[in-house]
Amino acid sequence: MDVLWAPWRMEYILSTNKDQGCIFCPGKDRTQDEDRLILHVGEKTMVMMNRYPYNNGHLLVAPVRHVASLDQLGPEEILDLMLTVRRWIDVIKREMRPEGFNVGLNLGRVAGAGVEEHMHFHIVPRWNGDTNYMTVLGEVRVIPEHLKQTYKKLLKRFQSLDS
């Protein structure tokens, strides 16, 4: 029997508000940012943690505006999106010291987009050996740090860069 410990899943399973709109549309109320794992909302771009990460520090960077593809963005939005990706890679580098990154964009369900109606980039920090025997033999991914702990570390690092 395979057992995967994922304590944050129970909150999702028992949640009654699974269909309360787009997870990437931040809205104006910032009081729920920590619960939603939103790290930053700027004028054009927002950053949140992936609730079901491939690795610790797996971030999602999306335009604030609800759009499905790059061709719906203006030049200023595209520039802000890419600068935000670059900035958060730097935040992760400083806080978590990964040895590399996977950065990508899945457009359309067939390409792997879980939320295809609101485009978003994935930033996945990588370490040598992070795909270990559990993934290879057991088809189980081990996430060694709780999401809330990673959230607090990354938010603190991001805020320290602004000062």
Backbone bond lengths (Angstrom), bond angles and torsions (degrees), N, CA, C in turn:
res aa  C-N    CA-C-N  psi(-1)  N-CA   C-N-CA  omega(-1)  CA-C   N-CA-C  phi
1 M - - - 1.440 - - 1.530 108.58 -
2 D 1.336 116.33 132.61 1.451 122.09 175.23 1.519 109.36 -92.18
3 V 1.324 117.14 133.53 1.456 122.06 177.11 1.514 107.67 -124.23
4 L 1.307 116.34 126.63 1.463 121.69 177.67 1.519 107.86 -119.49
5 W 1.323 116.63 119.36 1.461 122.46 -179.69 1.517 108.57 -85.35
6 A 1.322 117.34 114.18 1.470 122.60 178.95 1.525 107.93 -141.58
7 P 1.350 117.45 78.30 1.460 120.18 -172.28 1.522 115.13 -62.94
8 W 1.313 118.84 -24.52 1.461 120.67 -179.59 1.525 112.25 -73.53
9 R 1.323 119.00 -15.76 1.465 121.78 179.29 1.534 112.42 -66.48
10 M 1.334 118.49 -31.76 1.460 120.71 -176.99 1.522 110.83 -61.31
11 E 1.317 116.78 -39.89 1.467 120.43 177.95 1.531 110.15 -58.07
12 Y 1.331 116.94 -42.69 1.461 121.62 178.96 1.534 111.09 -67.66
13 I 1.326 116.24 -44.75 1.466 120.77 -177.48 1.526 110.94 -60.49
14 L 1.327 116.70 -41.93 1.458 121.37 -177.01 1.520 113.55 -86.50
15 S 1.321 117.04 -7.65 1.457 121.26 -176.58 1.520 111.49 -65.17
16 T 1.330 115.08 140.43 1.462 120.26 177.57 1.523 111.17 -98.73
17 N 1.318 118.19 -3.75 1.466 120.00 -177.16 1.527 111.42 -114.16
18 K 1.326 117.48 47.91 1.461 121.56 179.93 1.522 112.34 -70.78
19 D 1.302 117.60 -28.48 1.461 121.17 -177.05 1.521 111.28 -113.15
20 Q 1.316 116.61 52.18 1.454 119.64 -178.79 1.517 110.19 -105.67
21 G 1.299 117.24 47.16 1.448 121.14 175.70 1.515 113.26 95.66
22 C 1.294 113.55 -174.10 1.461 122.23 -175.84 1.529 110.53 -74.34
23 I 1.323 117.11 130.77 1.466 120.67 179.58 1.522 112.05 -65.51
24 F 1.335 117.49 -22.58 1.465 121.32 -177.39 1.521 113.73 -91.50
25 C 1.301 118.88 -9.59 1.461 120.63 178.39 1.524 107.67 -87.32
26 P 1.339 116.69 106.42 1.468 119.20 -170.70 1.519 114.88 -72.74
27 G 1.322 118.20 -24.16 1.458 120.17 -175.72 1.520 110.74 68.55
28 K 1.314 116.44 -173.49 1.465 121.07 -176.72 1.534 112.75 -95.08
29 D 1.330 117.87 -21.56 1.455 122.88 -176.55 1.527 110.47 -80.39
30 R 1.331 117.43 112.70 1.464 122.36 -178.79 1.532 112.20 -91.22
31 T 1.332 118.55 0.43 1.465 120.74 -175.71 1.526 113.01 -70.76
32 Q 1.327 118.12 -19.43 1.468 121.55 -178.42 1.530 113.10 -103.31
33 D 1.334 117.09 9.80 1.467 120.06 -175.74 1.528 113.36 -57.33
34 E 1.322 118.07 -44.76 1.468 119.48 -178.46 1.525 110.99 -64.88
35 D 1.317 117.87 -43.58 1.468 120.45 178.11 1.521 111.47 -63.16
36 R 1.315 116.25 -34.94 1.474 120.91 179.45 1.524 111.95 -85.76
37 L 1.332 117.06 -3.20 1.468 124.38 -179.29 1.530 112.22 65.87
38 I 1.326 116.84 27.42 1.461 121.58 176.95 1.526 108.45 -82.18
39 L 1.316 116.07 121.51 1.460 121.72 -179.25 1.524 113.07 -92.19
40 H 1.336 116.55 -30.86 1.466 119.92 -174.90 1.527 109.67 -158.42
41 V 1.329 115.40 137.78 1.462 121.22 170.85 1.515 106.68 -129.67
42 G 1.323 115.78 115.03 1.450 121.23 176.40 1.516 110.32 -101.59
43 E 1.318 115.53 -168.82 1.460 120.09 179.82 1.532 111.68 -65.66
44 K 1.336 116.79 -39.16 1.468 120.31 -174.89 1.535 114.12 -118.86
45 T 1.338 117.17 -17.31 1.463 120.62 -171.40 1.524 110.63 -137.68
46 M 1.340 116.20 148.11 1.459 121.24 176.20 1.522 110.13 -130.99
47 V 1.338 114.90 157.68 1.469 121.66 -178.34 1.523 108.14 -131.72
48 M 1.330 115.79 133.11 1.456 120.32 175.49 1.515 109.51 -141.91
49 M 1.317 115.52 160.06 1.457 119.87 175.59 1.521 109.27 -81.90
50 N 1.314 115.96 149.17 1.458 121.31 174.25 1.521 107.83 -77.36
51 R 1.326 117.47 122.41 1.466 122.03 -178.72 1.528 111.44 -66.68
52 Y 1.308 117.58 -22.87 1.467 122.46 178.69 1.531 107.99 -126.07
53 P 1.346 116.09 73.60 1.470 121.03 -168.88 1.519 114.26 -75.54
54 Y 1.345 114.53 154.68 1.453 121.44 170.05 1.521 109.92 -78.32
55 N 1.338 116.11 -29.05 1.460 123.78 -179.07 1.518 108.57 -153.47
56 N 1.330 117.16 161.94 1.462 119.78 172.59 1.515 109.77 -56.85
57 G 1.327 116.43 139.14 1.457 120.59 178.13 1.518 114.49 83.49
58 H 1.326 118.42 9.60 1.469 122.37 179.82 1.531 108.53 -68.01
59 L 1.333 115.69 112.77 1.464 121.56 -176.94 1.522 111.47 -109.74
60 L 1.326 115.16 156.79 1.458 123.75 175.47 1.518 107.34 -122.25
61 V 1.321 116.58 127.11 1.465 122.32 -179.58 1.522 107.31 -118.21
62 A 1.345 115.75 123.73 1.463 120.28 -173.89 1.521 110.41 -136.25
63 P 1.334 116.20 154.35 1.462 117.27 170.44 1.531 108.79 -67.49
64 V 1.313 116.98 148.43 1.463 120.64 176.40 1.525 109.34 -65.35
65 R 1.321 115.38 -38.36 1.469 120.22 179.31 1.526 109.66 -70.30
66 H 1.325 116.88 137.59 1.461 123.53 -177.31 1.530 109.88 -77.31
67 V 1.335 115.77 96.75 1.468 121.58 178.60 1.524 109.19 -134.79
68 A 1.331 115.57 153.46 1.462 120.48 -175.97 1.524 114.12 -96.53
69 S 1.330 118.44 -18.41 1.467 117.98 -175.28 1.530 111.94 -149.55
70 L 1.306 114.28 163.70 1.467 121.08 -178.55 1.519 112.93 -59.65
71 D 1.323 117.28 -35.83 1.471 119.53 -176.76 1.527 113.24 -69.39
72 Q 1.317 117.66 -7.54 1.464 121.63 176.56 1.538 111.74 -92.65
73 L 1.325 116.61 -3.72 1.463 121.37 -179.47 1.522 111.11 -96.72
74 G 1.327 115.45 145.54 1.453 120.86 173.38 1.519 110.13 -82.09
75 P 1.339 117.35 166.76 1.466 121.25 -178.80 1.535 113.41 -56.82
76 E 1.326 118.21 -39.45 1.472 120.27 180.00 1.529 111.41 -66.41
77 E 1.334 116.65 -36.95 1.464 120.54 178.62 1.528 110.93 -67.79
78 I 1.328 116.34 -41.38 1.465 120.26 179.21 1.524 109.96 -64.06
79 L 1.318 116.93 -44.38 1.469 120.82 178.84 1.529 110.37 -61.15
80 D 1.330 117.42 -46.64 1.457 120.55 -179.52 1.529 110.97 -63.46
81 L 1.311 116.70 -39.23 1.464 121.41 178.85 1.526 110.69 -60.36
82 M 1.324 116.80 -48.31 1.466 120.51 -178.04 1.532 111.99 -69.85
83 L 1.335 117.53 -37.22 1.460 119.97 176.52 1.527 110.76 -65.79
84 T 1.325 116.82 -34.88 1.464 121.04 177.48 1.527 110.43 -68.33
85 V 1.328 117.38 -41.98 1.472 120.63 175.50 1.523 109.22 -57.42
86 R 1.330 116.77 -48.03 1.470 121.14 -179.20 1.533 111.02 -61.25
87 R 1.323 117.00 -43.20 1.461 120.27 -177.70 1.527 111.36 -64.58
88 W 1.334 117.09 -41.74 1.462 119.29 -178.19 1.524 112.21 -74.59
89 I 1.305 117.78 -27.23 1.473 119.25 170.66 1.525 108.55 -61.05
90 D 1.332 116.61 -41.53 1.462 120.89 177.66 1.527 111.34 -63.78
91 V 1.335 117.90 -41.50 1.471 121.69 177.59 1.526 109.73 -58.81
92 I 1.329 116.66 -48.12 1.472 120.94 -179.33 1.527 110.51 -64.07
93 K 1.337 117.06 -42.20 1.469 120.21 178.63 1.521 110.92 -57.07
94 R 1.321 116.54 -46.12 1.462 120.76 -177.02 1.528 112.40 -69.15
95 E 1.326 116.62 -37.51 1.461 119.76 -174.51 1.520 113.34 -88.61
96 M 1.341 117.81 -38.11 1.462 120.42 -170.14 1.529 113.73 -113.28
97 R 1.310 117.24 -14.04 1.465 123.83 177.29 1.537 114.66 53.02
98 P 1.336 116.60 51.42 1.473 118.38 176.98 1.531 110.25 -70.71
99 E 1.315 115.63 163.77 1.461 121.54 179.89 1.523 111.99 -95.23
100 G 1.324 116.94 -7.39 1.454 121.79 178.67 1.521 110.25 -175.51
101 F 1.317 115.98 -178.13 1.468 121.63 -178.57 1.519 110.09 -144.27
102 N 1.324 115.59 148.31 1.455 122.22 160.69 1.523 104.83 -106.44
103 V 1.320 116.80 125.31 1.459 122.28 177.12 1.515 106.34 -126.12
104 G 1.335 116.69 126.28 1.445 117.84 -176.21 1.503 114.39 -158.16
105 L 1.314 114.03 169.00 1.452 124.25 -177.72 1.520 107.28 -135.48
106 N 1.324 117.30 123.94 1.456 122.29 177.14 1.526 107.72 -106.13
107 L 1.306 118.21 113.20 1.465 121.94 179.61 1.525 109.67 -104.83
108 G 1.319 116.43 114.26 1.464 121.34 -179.91 1.517 111.83 93.82
109 R 1.317 115.05 148.39 1.473 120.96 -178.53 1.522 111.91 -58.98
110 V 1.325 117.81 -41.38 1.462 120.95 -178.58 1.528 111.38 -63.61
111 A 1.327 117.53 -23.60 1.467 122.05 178.68 1.533 111.79 -89.66
112 G 1.315 116.92 0.29 1.454 120.07 176.67 1.512 115.31 104.71
113 A 1.330 118.08 4.85 1.461 120.22 -179.75 1.529 109.87 -69.47
114 G 1.325 116.15 119.55 1.456 120.55 176.51 1.519 111.30 -77.21
115 V 1.333 116.06 -32.89 1.470 122.59 175.92 1.522 105.44 -122.72
116 E 1.309 116.82 89.11 1.466 119.73 -172.70 1.521 113.94 -80.18
117 E 1.330 118.06 -16.65 1.459 119.63 -177.50 1.532 113.52 -82.33
118 H 1.343 117.86 -10.93 1.471 120.97 176.69 1.530 107.77 -135.28
119 M 1.334 115.10 102.70 1.467 119.59 -175.05 1.523 111.15 -61.28
120 H 1.326 115.72 150.57 1.451 121.02 -179.67 1.524 110.19 -161.32
121 F 1.309 114.91 146.95 1.467 122.00 174.20 1.520 109.26 -91.64
122 H 1.327 115.39 147.58 1.455 122.27 172.05 1.527 107.63 -103.71
123 I 1.319 116.47 135.41 1.462 122.31 169.28 1.521 105.40 -118.17
124 V 1.336 116.37 115.39 1.462 121.08 -177.93 1.529 108.58 -120.86
125 P 1.347 116.96 109.44 1.466 118.66 175.97 1.520 110.27 -68.78
126 R 1.322 115.62 146.25 1.470 120.62 -177.93 1.523 110.58 -130.80
127 W 1.311 115.47 145.52 1.454 123.67 176.33 1.512 108.24 -128.41
128 N 1.318 116.29 146.98 1.454 120.67 175.59 1.527 108.24 -58.45
129 G 1.305 116.98 124.49 1.462 121.55 179.47 1.520 114.26 88.61
130 D 1.341 118.41 5.93 1.464 118.15 -179.23 1.529 112.33 -70.99
131 T 1.300 117.43 -18.26 1.463 121.17 170.07 1.517 105.38 -99.57
132 N 1.325 115.73 97.09 1.456 120.07 -173.59 1.525 111.02 -105.47
133 Y 1.298 116.19 -165.25 1.460 120.56 -176.15 1.526 112.63 -60.81
134 M 1.343 117.58 -29.28 1.470 120.00 179.51 1.529 110.62 -61.36
135 T 1.331 115.94 -42.83 1.459 120.08 179.84 1.520 110.94 -73.04
136 V 1.320 115.88 -45.41 1.460 120.58 -175.37 1.522 112.15 -68.96
137 L 1.327 117.71 -47.92 1.464 120.66 -175.79 1.527 113.38 -91.82
138 G 1.310 116.66 -40.14 1.453 119.85 -174.07 1.509 114.76 -97.73
139 E 1.353 116.24 -5.13 1.457 121.69 -176.34 1.525 110.36 52.79
140 V 1.338 115.45 41.55 1.461 123.41 179.24 1.519 107.39 -129.37
141 R 1.320 116.98 132.29 1.466 120.64 177.10 1.521 108.48 -100.08
142 V 1.326 116.69 132.59 1.450 122.55 179.45 1.523 108.60 -99.73
143 I 1.312 116.30 123.87 1.468 122.49 175.53 1.525 105.57 -108.21
144 P 1.343 118.37 107.91 1.460 120.58 -168.33 1.528 116.54 -79.60
145 E 1.321 118.45 -6.79 1.455 119.73 -178.10 1.525 109.42 -131.44
146 H 1.334 116.91 140.44 1.462 120.58 -179.61 1.529 109.87 -65.37
147 L 1.330 116.18 145.59 1.471 121.65 -178.06 1.525 112.48 -55.35
148 K 1.324 117.29 -43.05 1.471 120.73 -177.37 1.529 111.26 -64.28
149 Q 1.317 117.19 -35.73 1.467 120.68 178.68 1.529 110.34 -67.46
150 T 1.336 116.51 -44.16 1.465 120.55 177.02 1.521 110.35 -64.07
151 Y 1.325 117.45 -41.91 1.467 122.51 178.39 1.522 110.31 -54.66
152 K 1.321 116.87 -51.17 1.465 121.32 -176.98 1.523 111.78 -63.30
153 K 1.326 117.41 -39.73 1.468 120.61 178.82 1.524 111.38 -64.53
154 L 1.342 116.52 -46.74 1.465 119.76 -177.44 1.519 111.43 -68.78
155 L 1.331 117.59 -39.85 1.461 120.88 178.98 1.534 110.41 -62.88
156 K 1.312 116.46 -44.74 1.468 120.57 178.89 1.531 110.93 -61.42
157 R 1.325 117.12 -42.46 1.473 120.89 179.27 1.524 110.51 -64.50
158 F 1.347 117.09 -44.04 1.468 121.08 179.32 1.524 110.55 -61.40
159 Q 1.307 116.83 -44.95 1.460 120.92 -179.82 1.514 111.93 -65.04
160 S 1.322 117.67 -33.58 1.461 120.16 179.22 1.522 111.67 -70.32
161 L 1.331 117.42 -25.58 1.467 120.97 178.18 1.512 111.09 -73.69
162 D 1.341 117.31 -25.64 1.463 121.14 179.64 1.522 112.66 -78.54
163 S 1.338 117.80 -19.58 1.464 119.27 -176.23 1.499 112.66 -83.65
